[in-house]
């Protein structure tokens, strides 16, 4: 019997998928190249269902004989490996972003003597549209919370950005960069104590009550679907920390980051210019262990933030603390630096990776902002947090508009720097 290859994601099964499978049966025995989570996440949002769940769906569809992983967005490697007589695909890739993959598939088929069969695309249904419709209705607490660990398993590096309000979170969730084969998006949100405090007109000294910050996060969750990591400063007193952990996790937050300082909290970027004290290593390890023992599930992460480089305690102190914190149960390590060059961050990452190959490593490149994500990935970082950029961008914009309205006595001069009223109305679903 002739062999047929069909590449699919099957995140949301619909009649378009059945149509292409039924068409393929006419030509021979069907092998489905099921795109892995990694392959999908490289070009689209992480699928709703895991690879294993999607596999279970496919193996129960009549006409599917074999299922193999397709580990790349590109079909060519599997075509060369499995050498099908036919490959079947919808005609939706005759132009647009999928066209280069069509060319590669045809070239691979020519090399093995195979044939491409294109069938009319099922125009009245779209997996992407169905997924967008589902996400527009929100996401469950557990599904959101689990997403961070799923992303860490399938993407080489994650990018999180600060969101201090629901509107800033909507902007972050909808932001995408697409250029040929490059697809980028923010994987989730960072709830910063600094920007939350600024939003409320308060100093960043751990004065803003956790309950107020959680109320803001809940409002963000009402209008978004991506995971959130919360900056919990020092975590507070042990007795409060173990209570807060449960409340934070129940809300659907994926992780908290706590820093190993004590006393009155001051922003780390001040370094030793102000009085800041690092917590005893054993006391902080105990806090991590208590947090782990009070979490509700293994999907929730407690990340230890090390301030040794900020406080000029040296690399050995930073590494020793990292080892101690991981042994205490930290799910990931964040190393902080206020230098404009990334040398000490790179050095720490390499030393850390020599001790721990698989523990996630987090950085906040606010100071060393010329360092690229690729450079950070190459030395071992898994999560990059852009910690305050949306808040910082909003201030000069609002200040400029306010000044120019006063200057000109009208608003006509500032209109060019504003989004239109129509865009405002289109931004929030249900406004019309």
N, C-alpha and C positions, 0 to 999 in steps of 0.2 A: 504494500500500500504506500502511496505517496505521503510525504510528510508536509505539514503545514505549521508555520510559526506565526503566532499572534502575540504582540506585546501589549500588556494591559496593566492598569493600576487597580481597578475594581474597588475603589474606596467606597463608592456608592453604586451598587449594582442597579442597572436600568435596562430598558428594552433595547437600547442601542448596542450594549454589550452582547445581549443574546442574539441580536440580528447579525453581528459580525461573526459570532461563533457558528451560527446556523449556516451562514454562507461558507465558512471555512470547511465544514464537514463535507461539502460537495467535492472538495478537492483532495481530501485525504485525512490522515490521522493528525489530530490537532495537539500541538505543544504550545502551552501558554507561557510566555516569558513574563512572569509576575514581577513588576518593578518593586524593588526593596524599599523600605522606608528611607534608606540613605539616598537612593536614586531619586525618589520623589522630592525629598526635602532639599535636594540640590537645585531644584527648579520651581518648586511650588511649596505651599504650606505643608507642614507635616500632616500625613493622612490621618483621618479620624480613627481608622482601624489599623491595628498592627499587621505586619506581614503575615503572621500566623493566623490571625482572624480572617484576613482576605484569602489566604490559602484554603481555609476550611470552606469558605463560600464557593470557591472555584471548583474544588474537587467534587462537589455535589451537583455540578451543572452537566447536564447531558451533552455529550459530544467532546468533552475535554478528556483527553487521554493522558497527557503528561503535563506537569507543572514544574518549571525550572525558574530559579531566580534570575532576574535581569538586574544586574548590579549597577548599570549605568543608564543614563537617559538615552544614550546612543544604542541603537539596535545592532550595529555592525559586529561587535564582539560575539554576541550570541549567535548571530547568523553564521559566522565563520566557525563557531564551535559546534553547533548542532546540524549545520548543513541541510536546511530544509529544501524541499523541492519548490515550495511556494511560501511567500510571506504575504499576509493579508493586512491591509490597513485602510482606514477611511480616507477619503480624498480631501480631508481638511488640512493636509500638510503640503498642498501644492504651492502655497506661498506662506508668508508669515514666519514666525520664530521656529516652526518645526521643519521648514524647508531644508536647512542644512543636514538634518538627520535623514531626510528622505534621500538626499544625494549620497550620503554615506551608506545607507541601506542598499541602494541600487548598486553601488560599487561592490559591496560585499557579496551581494547575490550574483553579480556577474562573475566574480572570482570562483564561485562554487557551482555555477551553472543553474542557479535558482531563478525564480520569476516573481516579480512583484505584482500582486493583484490589488487594485484599489476599488473600493466600493463606495457608493454615495454615503456621505456622512449623514447620520440621523439628526436632522436639523431641529427637531422639536424637543430635544433634551440635551442637557450638558451636565456632566459631573461637577464641573467647577461652579456652575450656576446653582445646582442643588446644594452644594456645600456652602456657598455664600448665603443661600436662603436659610440653611440650618443655623449657621453662625449668627445670622441676624436676630435669631430668637434667643441667643445666649448659649451658655455652656454650663454644665453641672459643676458643682464644687469639686467633686472628686476628679472629674476629667481635667479640669484646669490644673489642679494640684499635681497630677501625675505627669503633666506635659513636660516639665523641666527635665525630669530624669529620662523621659523618652527622647527628648532632643539631645541630651548629652550622649546617649547611646548611638545616635545616627548622624550627628553633624560634627565635623572636626572642631569648629569653634562657634560659639553663640554670641550674639550681640544684644545687649539689653540697654534700654535708654530710660532716663528719668522721666517719670510722669507725676506731676504735682496736682493734677486736676483731671476730671473726666474728659474735658475737651483736649487736653494735651495727650491723654492716653489714646483717644480716638485718632488723633493725627499720627501718633506713633504706630498704631495698629494698621492704619491704612497706607503708610508710607512704603513704597516699593521702588527698587531700581532694577530695570530690565534693559539689557543691551546685548543683542545677539544671544550668546549662550550663557550670559551672566545674569543671575537672578539674586537679588539681595533684599532682605527685609529685616526688621527688628524681631527677634524671637520672643521678646517679652519686655516687661516694665521693671524699673528700679524705683522703689519708694524710698526717697532720700529724706533723712531727718533734716538736712540742711534746707532743701527746697520746700519741704512741708512747713518748716518754721518760717521761712521767708514769705510763703504764701499767706501765713497768718500774721505777718508783721512781728514775729517774735525772734529773739536771739537763738542761735544754734547751740544751746547749752543743755540739751535734754530736758528743756522746760515744757515742751509741748506734750501734753498727756497722750499716752498710747491709745486711749479710747478715741480721741479726736482723730488721730492718724488712721485708725482702723475704720472710722466712719468715712473718711475720705477715700480709702481703698475700696470700701464697699460700694461707694458711688462710682468709682472707676470700674469695678466689676459689673455693675449694672449695664454698662454700655460697651464692654469689650469682652474678648474671649481668650486672650493670651496669658501666659503665666506671669507671676510677679514675685520678685525677690525683695524682701523688706530689710532696710537698714534699721537695725534695732539698737544702734549705739553700743553701750556697754552691756545691754541686757538688763541693767538695774540690779536690785538686790535679788539674791537667790530665791527668796520666798516669792517675790513678785514675778521673777523670770519663769519659774515653773508653772505658774498660773497663766501668765500671758502666752506661753507657748501653745497651750491647748486652745485658747481663744483665737490666736492667730491662725493655727492650722485649720480650725473649723470653718474659718472664713473662706478657705481655698487658696491661701498663699502657699507658694511652693517651697520657699526657703527664707530663713532669716540669716543675716550676717551680724555677728557680734564682735566688737573690738576688744582687745586685751588691755584696756586702760581702766583706771579707777579714779574716784573723786569727781569733781566738777568737770563735765565733758567740755572740751574745746575742740574746734575743728582741726583735723590732723594737718591741714596744709599750713598751719602756723608753725608746726614743728616745735623746736625748743625756744622759739621767740616768746612763747607764753608758758606758764607753768602747767605741765601735763605729766601724769605719772602712769607708768605701766603696771598692770596688775601682776601679782606674783604668779608664776607659771603654773604652780600646782593648784592655786585657787581658781585660776581661769579654766584649767583642765577639769576641775570639779564642776564648774558651771556648765561646761559642755556636756559632761556625763549626766548631770541632772536634767538638762534640756532633752537629751536623747531618751532618757527614761520616762519622760512625761509626754513625748509626742504620741500621736494616735496611730500613725502608720509609717512604714518605711519610705513612703513617697515624699514625706516632708523632710527637708534637708536643713541641718544646722551647720553653718559655715563660719569658721574661725578666721577673724581678721587680725593679722599680726602687724604691730606698730613699731617693731624694733628699728626698722630703717628710718621711719619718720623721726624717732626720738634718738637717732644716732647711737644705738646700742651695738651695732655691728652685725655682720652677716652670720657669725657663729650663733649669736643669740637668736636671730630670726630662724635659723634652721633647727636649732635645739627646741625652740618653741613649737615649730611646725610638727616635728616628730612627736612631741609630747601631746599636742592637741589631736593629732590623728589617732594616736594610741588611746586617747580618752573618748574617741568616737566621732570626731568632726567629719562630716560628710565631704567637705571640701575646704580648701585653704585660700584665703585672700591675702596677698602681700601688697602693702601700700608703700608708695614712695612719693616724695614731693620734688625730686630732682627733674630737671628738664631733659636729661638724657637717660636712656633706659638701661644703662650698663648694670646697675646694681639689681634691677628687676630681672634682667637676663641671667645674671649670675645666680640669683636665688632660684630661679626656675630650673636651671640646669642641675644645681645641687639637690633641689627638691625631687626632681625626676630620678636622680640616682638612688634615692631612698624609696620613692613611691611612684610606680609606673602608671597607676590607673586612678589615683585620687584626683578629682577635678581641681584645677588651679584657676583662680580668679584674679583679675587686675582691673584697676580704674585709672586709665591713662590720661588723667586731667592735666597733669604737669608735663609729661613726656608725650605730648599730643602729636608730634610728627611721626611717632612710631606706628607702623601699619598693623592691621590685623594679621596679615600674613607673617610678619616678623614675630608677632606674639605667639601665633600658632606654632611657628618653627621651633621656638624654645620651650614649648610645652603648655601654654595657656589654653584653657577650654572656654572661658567666659570673659568677655570684655564688657565692662559697664561704662556707658557714657552718663556720668553721674549727675549732671546739673545743667545740661546744655539747653533744654527746652525752656527752663526757667530763665536762664541767662539771656536767651534770645528774645524772650517776651519783654523784658524790662526796657532795653533801648528802643524797641519798636513803640511801646506805649508812651515812653517818655518823649520821643520825637513827635508823635502825633499830638500829644497834649500841648507841647510847646508851640507847634505850628498853628494849631487852632487859636491859641492865645495871640500869636504874632499877627496872623492875618484877619482875625475877627470873623472867620468863617471856616468851613471844612473842605472847600473845593481843592485847596492845594495839597491836602493829604490823601485824597481819594486814590491816587496812583499807587500808594503804598498799602492800600487796604484790599481785602477780598470784597467782592461785590455782595450786596444783600442777597442776590440769587444764590451765590455760592454758600452763604451762611445758611439759607433755607434748605439747600440740597445736602448740606453736611450731616444733618441729623435726621435719620429716618423718622417718618411720621409727622414732620413739621408741616408739610403741605396739607 
